[in-house]
Amino acid sequence: MSRLQTFVTSLFLLILINSVQAAKIDTVETYSSSMNKTIKAVVMTPSNYASSGKEFPVLYLLHGYSGNYADWVKKAPSILEAADQYQMIIVCPDGNYNSWYWDSPADSKSKYETYVANELVKWVDSKYKTVKDRSGRGITGLSMGGHGALYLAMRHQDVFGAAGSMSGGVDIRPFPKNWDMASKLGTYAEQPERWEQNTVINMLHLITANSLALIIDCGTEDFFYRVNENLHQKMLERNLPHDYFTRPGAHNWAYWNNAVIYQLVFMQRYFNKVK
């Protein structure tokens, strides 16, 4: 056998081994009774999921405005190995392109808080070998999904034990005409109380020190940088422990491909700590 043939054979075997050991990625259909519709999600399971007798923790990973359930798999290749590397199930729900993960008081057909924090979690727990407790559940996301992850975790601390945000819209009030939020809350001018009640920065009273493991990350060139800095300062004032990261970067996938690794390490450490 020539050196070239040996190289090609070795390369083929390496690819084959890696493909066998790679995490499994499924696109699943779930049903929301609150919205009376079927909603897709991506579920990633570790390569040893079937052979292992153990239950796995679950990380719910939310997309941003105008995105969908497939964004993370398509645009962040590093996530493809994460289920294996960090030994967790990763679930990427569809939050509609503009739900902001609220149960909208202005749109009765948009109940994505109920869907993600209740219906989807119960569906995943019924279909997969999961740690069926807040100690085995984390949630994070980017932009709209960063807001959504903190919002849902703060309001459902019985469901999630850890939460994170990447470039999150953690204070929506400075952006009253952006990202279709008015269609879900009503305009800020007409419904200011809804905007005040449904912005993450005004929800810190819901948590106490160490009631949630929290990680917040935002680039210094991001248009959400200032609101993340404000949230960080308010958390310091309230003595709420949290990890906070800033570094050069804007509101884009180049930043989130890097940021998600910090989130995954944080979640893994949380899951391992509470075993």
N, C-alpha and C positions, 0 to 999 in steps of 0.2 A: 504493500500500500504506500503510495507517495505521501510526501509531507502535506501536500495540499489536500489529499483525500482524508488523511488523518485529522487535519485541522477542521475540515468541513464536518466530519463525523463527530468530532469532539464538540464542535459548536452546536450541532443538531441535538446531541444528547443534553448539553447544558440548557438549551432552550426547552427541550422536552421536560427536563427535571423541574425547571422553574415554572413551566406552565402547569405541571402536576401539583406543585406546592403552592401555587398562587391562590390568593383568596378568591372565593366564589362571589360573583356579582350577579344579582338577580334584579330584574325589574318586576315588581309585584303590583297587583291591583288590590286596593283596600276600599272598604265601603264606609261612608260617613252617613249615619242615620240622621244626624242633625242637619245635614245639607241635602240628604237624599240623592247622593251621587257617588260614583266610583272615582277614586283618586289614586294616581300612580305614586310609587316610591321606589327608590333604589335601596337594596339591602345587601351589604357586604359582610360575608362571614369568613372567619379564618380558615385556612386550608385544613387544619386539624379539627374543624367543627364537628364533622360526622363521626370521626374516630374517638374524639374525646368524650369522656363521660361527664365533663363538668359543665356548669352553666356559665355563660359569658355576660359581662357587663355590656351595656348598650350606650353608644353615643349617637344622639340625634343631631344631625348636621343640616342647618337651614340655609337656603339660598337667599339671594338678595332680590331687590325690586327688578321686575321684568325678566326674572329668571324662572327656572323650573327644577324639578326633582333631579334632572340629569346633569345640571351645571357642574357639580363638584367632580363627577367622574370624567366629564369631557374636558374640563378646563384646568383641573388640578391633578396631573398624572401621579403626583406623589401619594395621593389618597388611595391609589389602587393597591399599594403594599401595606397600608396602615393597619388594616384589620389583622393581618398576619403579624406584623411587627409589634403591635401594641396589644394583641390578644383581646380584641373586643369586636362586637358587632357594630357596624356603622349603618345608620338608617338616614337616608336623605329624602325627606318628605317633599311633596309638592305643596307649596303655600299659596298657590295662585300667583300671578305676577305682581299683584298689588294688595294682598290681604293685610300686610303688616302683622299677621298672626294674631289679630284681634277677633273677638266675636263682635262684629260691627253693629253699633247701635243705629247706623243709618242704612244698612243693607242686610236685611234678614236672611239673605242667601249666603252670606259670608261669615262662617263660624269656624274660623281656623284655630282659635284658641281651644275650643272644644275638640276639634278634630285631632290636633297634634298632642295635646296634653292628656286627653282622655281616650278617644276612640282609637287612635293609632297605637298608642302605648299598649292598650289592652290587646289589640290585634297582634302586635309583635310578640308580646308575652305569650299569647296563645299558640303561635306558630313556630316559635324558636326557643332554643334552650337558653333562657335569659336569667339573670339575677333579678328576680321579681320584687324589687325593693328600691327605694331611692338611693341606697348605697351602691347600687349597680346601674344607675342612670345618670348620664350627663347630657347637656344640651348646649350647643354653640352655633354660631352662624356668622355670616358676613353682611354688613350694611343693614338692609331691612331685616335680615335674619339675625344679625347681632342684637338689634333691638328686640326681635321676637324671642330670642333665647333667654335674655335677661328678664323680659316681661313675663314669659311663661314660667320660668323657674321661681321668680319672686312670688307669683300668684299660686303656684302649685308646688310648694316645698315638700308636700307629702309624696310627690311624684319624682322630682329631680333633686339630687343631692349636690350636683355641681353644675355650674353654668359659665359660659364664656361669651365673648363678643369680639369680633374682628371688624374694625372700621364701622362700628355700629351707630345707628341713628338714635343715640341714647337720650337725646332731647329733641323732640320733634317741633317744638314751638317756634324756633327761629326760621322754620321752613314751611310756612302755612300754605304756600301755593305749589309745593313740590310733590312729585312722586305719587300723585293721585290720592293722597291721604284724605283730602276733603270728601272724597266719595265714600269713605268708610267711617268718618267721624262727623261729617258736616263741616262747614267752613269754620275757621277759627273765629271769625267775626260773629257768627251766629251761635256757635256752640263752644265757647271758650272753656267751659267746665269739662267737656269731654277731652279736650286736648290736654288740660292740666292733669286730669285723672289717668290718662292713658300714655303718659310719657315716663320713661324709665327713671329719669332723674328725680321725679316726684314720688317714687315708690319705695324709697329706701327705708321708710318707716315700717315696711312689711318684714324686713329682715333684722336679725340681731347678730351680734358677733359670732362668727363660725356656724351660723345656721345654714349657710350655703358656702361651698368652696367656689371662689369667683376668680376669673382671669379676664382682663380687659386689655385690648391691644388696638393701637391706631397709629397710622403713619403721620409724620409731622407735616406732610404736604396735603393731607386729606382735608376735604371741606368739613368733615365731622371731627377734626382734631380738637377744636376748641370745646365742643360739647363733651367730648370724652375727658379732656382735662378738667372741666368743671365737675363732672361726675366723680372723678378721682379725688378731687379736693373735698367734695361733700362727704365722700366715704371716709376720708381721713378725719374729718371733723367729727364724724359719728363713731369713730374707732371701729370701723368695719374692715376686718382683714381681707385683703385681695391682692392678687398679682396684677401689676400694671406695667405694660410695655409700650414704649414709643421708640421709633427709629425712622430714619429717612424713608419715605415712601408715600405713594398716592393711593387713590381709590381705584385699584385695579388688580387684575389677577396675578401680576408679578408680585405684588405685595402679599396677597392672600395665599399663594403657593408656599410662601415662607412662613406666614403667620400661623397657618393651620398646624404646622409641626409643633410649635409651642403649645398650642391648644391640646394636641394629642398627648404630648408628654405630660402636661398638667393633669389631663383626665386619667391617664394610666396611673399616675402617682396617687391620685385620689382613690381610684378603684382598689389599688393594692393596699393603701393605708387603712381602708375601712373593712377589709376582709375579716 
